């Protein structure tokens, strides 16, 4: 499969994201060679799930670490389940416009900090070896535009080697 036939769409539960999915569906609908990955960055992991307070007893430390990993995995699975209401309709839109359901996959990434979203999207695109990243952008009042940098703008600046489609 050629990387130019692979499109990664950053998806969340916003109108802008739905517009981006619909744009790709209309543009690529009916093409049997297109593969789409719906990519969702999970909310930042709560700080209390990143590390325990620790203890001097090595056995107790191991037990605390195991419990923390288990709790973090549960939290991640719950976050993935919470994202499904935005991913499933996105997949349905793509199929409705003629994309092969077998060529639509989903992927998640757990970030630690909100600023990591752009890095997570670029890493996912790099690992999947795709050529195109698509993200939706919502319009903001001009005053907010002066102080707010959108993920799409950040991708345009940092996603070297990718075609970046920012759909508004």
Long-range contacts (C-beta under 8 A, 24 or more apart in sequence): 1-35, 2-33, 3-129, 3-130, 3-131, 4-131, 4-132, 5-33, 5-34, 5-35, 6-34, 6-35, 6-36, 6-37, 6-128, 6-129, 6-130, 6-131, 6-132, 7-34, 7-35, 7-36, 7-37, 7-130, 7-132, 7-133, 7-134, 8-36, 8-37, 8-39, 8-121, 8-124, 8-125, 8-128, 8-130, 8-132, 8-133, 8-134, 9-36, 9-37, 9-38, 9-39, 9-90, 9-133, 9-134, 9-135, 10-39, 10-40, 10-41, 10-121, 10-133, 10-134, 10-135, 10-136, 10-151, 11-38, 11-39, 11-40, 11-86, 11-87, 11-90, 12-40, 12-41, 12-83, 12-86, 13-83, 13-85, 13-86, 14-136, 14-138, 15-136, 15-138, 16-136, 16-137, 16-138, 16-167, 16-168, 17-86, 17-90, 17-135, 17-136, 18-89, 18-90, 18-93, 18-136, 19-136, 19-167, 19-168, 20-134, 20-135, 20-136, 20-165, 20-167, 21-90, 21-93, 21-94, 21-136, 22-93, 23-134, 23-165, 23-167, 24-94, 24-134, 24-165, 25-93, 25-94, 25-96, 25-97, 25-99, 26-97, 28-97, 28-99, 29-94, 29-97, 29-98, 29-99, 30-97, 30-98, 30-99, 31-98, 31-99, 32-100, 34-99, 34-100, 34-103, 35-103, 35-104, 35-105, 35-130, 36-94, 36-99, 36-103, 36-104, 36-105, 37-104, 37-105, 37-106, 37-107, 37-124, 37-128, 37-130, 38-87, 38-90, 38-91, 38-104, 38-105, 38-106, 38-107, 39-106, 39-107, 39-108, 39-109, 39-121, 39-124, 40-80, 40-83, 40-86, 40-87, 40-106, 40-107, 40-108, 40-109, 41-108, 41-109, 41-110, 41-111, 41-116, 41-117, 41-120, 41-121, 42-76, 42-79, 42-80, 42-83, 42-108, 42-109, 42-110, 42-111, 43-79, 43-111, 44-111, 44-112, 44-113, 44-114, 44-116, 45-72, 45-75, 45-76, 45-110, 45-111, 45-112, 46-75, 49-75, 50-112, 76-108, 76-110, 79-108, 79-110, 80-108, 83-108, 117-151, 118-151, 118-154, 118-155, 118-158, 118-159, 119-158, 121-151, 121-155, 121-159, 122-155, 122-158, 122-159, 122-162, 125-159, 125-162, 130-162, 131-162, 131-163, 132-162, 132-163, 132-164, 132-165, 133-159, 133-162, 133-163, 133-164, 133-165, 134-164, 134-165, 134-167, 135-164, 135-165, 135-166, 135-167, 136-166, 136-167, 136-168, 137-166, 137-167, 137-168, 138-168, 139-168
